[in-house]
């Protein structure tokens, strides 16, 4: 086997692995328990708004935080304009907004996470077909880890809520 062939196979496998990790971390069946989307399943607006203590983030805010960082990575890939996220601000967004502790507002924000995941995944798949993709590989892994971290955080918040 020549070394170029081995490098091409390794690169191809790496691209497949990146997409598989993003899929598993967000929505595909996993061995380790709930991923990000599964961790949100069945959470009501009232549960999403519950805080373990003053000044601590709730599930709703963690959901939007995950959506924001998917947007931020996609913007880096595509070279998009800063400040173009669907919500004003960055990183964490106070939720629920005053007077909006309802299922419709919660559903809207969960849909934002879903949209940001879909557009990020499409951007990742596209950039991985180019030579630029290699420079983002560690960030793609980081995004998968970010989703899994927050899935665990959400599961913990759900358990704390039951006390």
NORBELJO-V550128 format. One record per backbone hydrogen bond with DSSP energy under -1.0 kcal/mol. NH is the residue of the N-H (numbers start at 0). CO is the residue of the C=O. Records with the same first field share a line. If there is no record, write none. Layout:
BEGIN
NH = CO  CO
END
This chain:
BEGIN
5 = 1
6 = 2
7 = 3
8 = 4
9 = 5
10 = 6
11 = 7
12 = 8
13 = 9
14 = 10
15 = 11
16 = 12
17 = 13
18 = 14
19 = 15
20 = 16
21 = 17
22 = 18
23 = 19
24 = 20
25 = 21
26 = 22
27 = 22
35 = 24
36 = 25
38 = 34
42 = 39
47 = 43
48 = 44
55 = 52
59 = 47
61 = 57
62 = 58
63 = 59
64 = 60
65 = 61
66 = 62
67 = 63
68 = 64
69 = 65
70 = 66
71 = 67
72 = 68
73 = 69
74 = 70
75 = 71
76 = 72
77 = 73
78 = 74
79 = 74
91 = 89
99 = 96
101 = 99
105 = 101
106 = 102
107 = 103
108 = 104
109 = 105
110 = 106
111 = 107
112 = 108
113 = 109
114 = 110
115 = 111
116 = 112
117 = 113
118 = 114
119 = 115
120 = 116
121 = 117
122 = 118
123 = 119
124 = 120
125 = 121
126 = 122
127 = 123
128 = 125
129 = 126
134 = 131
135 = 132
139 = 135
140 = 136
141 = 137
142 = 138
143 = 139
144 = 140
145 = 141
146 = 142
147 = 143
148 = 144
149 = 145
150 = 146
151 = 147
152 = 148
153 = 149
154 = 150
155 = 151
156 = 152
157 = 153
158 = 154
159 = 155
160 = 156
162 = 159
END
